[in-house]
Amino acid sequence: MFEIDARDVKKYERDLKDFAGKALPYASRAMLTRSAFDARKEAQGNIRERMTTRNAWTVGRVRVEKARSLNIKQQEATMGSLAAYMETQEFGGMETGGGKYQPIPTSYSAGQGRGAKRTKLPRKPNRMQAIQLRKRTGAGLSRKAANQAAIQEAAGGGNKFVFLDLGRRQGIFKVTGGKRRPKVQMVWDMTRRYVRVPATPTIGPAARTTQQRMPQFYSEALVQQLKRHRVFGYR
């Protein structure tokens, strides 16, 4: 996109006012609406690039309200997300779980290895809705013995997921290997009652990017109206 000379924009605006003044609100309205849609496209791109999303829902919730009034002072076009959680994503904050603890997927759940930074969604078999936990066994046993009993039962059965209370850490674990040498890998960490969500701005940066393009959009909207009204020199 080439840089717009502000003097050209002023000339287009002046010519439209002089020869087809009633068309000026249409040009400004078109510019605002185009800007809102441009910002939406940028925001959706930011979401795809910067956020780990489960499906297209978050992208689809970014909406535009077109400018409608022909009163220039009242014209307004808006872009934003209808998803309530996007405010926390945009500015950061704290997220609490619906139950006692906030389930946090581990890097292992996403197939990225133990201890790695998770950048992907959990794999389908490791998603919370796909996991059915065994009924807790070992009533009357110590915590360590109850955990061991649950691991042994999972290692010998078809359901490999168990909830383990390790004292300072609790969560859902997947049992791998056989009964003789079972191994456990944490799939969902349920230690914390809340999780800090870092700010991942998508809407704000999109608006700032579009702001730089608005002179171009306004220039093109003015020229379009000048041509439409067959103003001399613009036909």
N, C-alpha and C positions, 0 to 999 in steps of 0.2 A: 504494500500500500504506500503510495507516494505521499509526501507531506503536503498539506493544504496551506495555501497562502491565505492568511486571515483577510487580506485586502480583497481577494477574490470573493470570499464568502460575503463580506460587507457589500460588495458591488451587486452580487446576486440578490441579496436581501433588499437592497435599495431599489433595484430595478423591479422586483416583484411588488414592493410597496407602491411604487409609482404607477405601474401599468396594470396590475391585477392584485390590488391590495387585499381583496377578500380571500385570496388563495394562500396568504401567508400562514394562517392557522393550520391549513391542511399540510403544509410543508413541515411545520414544527411538530405536528401530531405524528406524521409519518416518521420523522427522525426519532422521536421518543420511543415509538413502538418498535422500530427496527433495532434501536439500541437495546431495548429490553430482551428481544429475541436473541440478539448477538451475545448478551451477557449470559442468557440461559445456556446457550451452546458452550460458552467458555466454562461455566460452572459445571455442566454435565461432564465435560472433558476433565476438569479438575477432580471430580468425584471418582471417575474411572481410574485416574492415574494415582491419586493419593490415598484413597480409602479402600479397605478390604470389604467388599460388599457381597452379600449372599446371592443377590439376583439384581434385576434391573429396577426394582421398586424404588430405591433411593434416587436413582437418576430420573425416573419418571415423575417423582414428586416435585421436581423443580418446575415451577409454573410461571406464566407471564400474565399480567393484567394489562391489557392494551390501553393506550391513551384514547379517550373518546370525546372529550369536550372540544369545542371549537373556540372556547375562551382561552387564549394563550396563557393567561395567569392561572388558570385552573387545570391546565393539561398536566397529566401525570401518567407515566407507565411504570409498572413495578415488576421486579423479578425476585423470586425467593422460593424457599422450600416449604411445602406443607407438612413435612415430617417434623414432629416436635423434637426428636432427638438430634436434629441437625444443629440446633442452637448450642448444645453441648459439644458437638463435633467442631463447630466453628470457633468457639471461644474457650473450649476446655471446661473441665469441671469434674464433679464426682458422680459416679453412677452406683446406685445400690441395687441389690437383687430383690426379687419379689419375695423370696423366702429369707431364711436365716443368713445365708451366705451368698456372695456374688460369684457364680461360676465363671471361671476364666479358662478358655481353651489353651492348652500348652502347645509348644512347637511340635511335640511328638504327635499330637492329634492331627496336625496338618501335614504330617509326613516329612517334616524338616529336621528331624533329628533331635535328640535330647539336648537341652541347654541352648539351642540356637534361638535367635530372635524370630518369633513367628510373624510372617508377612502374608500368610495365606489363610483361607478358611479351613476349618477342620474337614478331613476327608469324610465322605458320606457315612461310612460305618461308625465313625467316631463322633458324629453330631449328636447333640443331647437328645433330640427327638427319636434317634435310632437306638438309643441305649436303654435296655431294660435291666435294672439292677436285681440281683438276687436278694431274697429275703435274708436279713441279717441272722447269722447263726452264732452259737457260742454264748448263749445266755449264762451268766454266772461266771464266765471265764474272765481272766485279766484281758486288758486291751491287747497286749501283744499276742496272747494265745487266741483271742477272737479273730484278730487279723490273720494269723497263720491258718486258722481253720477255714476262713473265707477264701484264702488264696488256694489252699489245697482242694477245696470243693470246686472252685472255678477251673483249676488246672485239669480236673478230671471230668468236667462236664462240657456242655456245648456253649454255655454263656460265660464269656471270658471277662466280663466287667464286674467289678466289685467296688463298694465304697469302703475306704480304709481310713481309720482315725489313727494318725501317727503321733498324736500329741500336739506338737506345734504346727503340723500340717495335716489337712484333711482334703480328700478329693476322691474322684472316680479314677480307678486304675484299670489297666488292661493286663490280664495275666497271659504270659506267653511261655512256651516251653511245656514240657510234660510235668507229671506229678513229682518226679524224682528231683528235678531242678527247675522249679518254676521261677520265672522272672516277672517283675511288675514294672509297668511304665505308667506314669501319671498322664491321664488324658484331659481331665478337667480339674483345675485347682480350685478348691472350695474353702480355702483358708481365710480369705478376707471377707469382711462384711460389705466392703465397698471397693471400688477400683477407680483410680484417678485416670481420667480420659484426657490425654494431651490435646491441645488445640490443633486442629487440622483445617485451616481456613480454605474454603472453596468458593463461597459466595462473594466474599469481600474482594479477593484477588480478581475474580471474574468481572466485577463491577469496575474495578480500576483499569483493567485492560480495555474494556469497552469505552470507558471515558475518553481514552486517547483517540478512539476512532470516531467519536461523535461529530467533530468538525467535518470529517469526510462525509458522514451520513447526512448532515444538515446541508452541506454543499450540494450533494446529489439530489436531495429532496427539493431544494430550491430550484435547481436547473430543471428538474422534472416538471414542476409547476409552471416555470417560465415557458417551456416547450409546449405544455398542454394548452396554455393560453395564447400561444403563438406570438409571444412578445418578440419584437424585431431583434434579430441577432441571435436568437435561440431556437429557430425553427429547424 
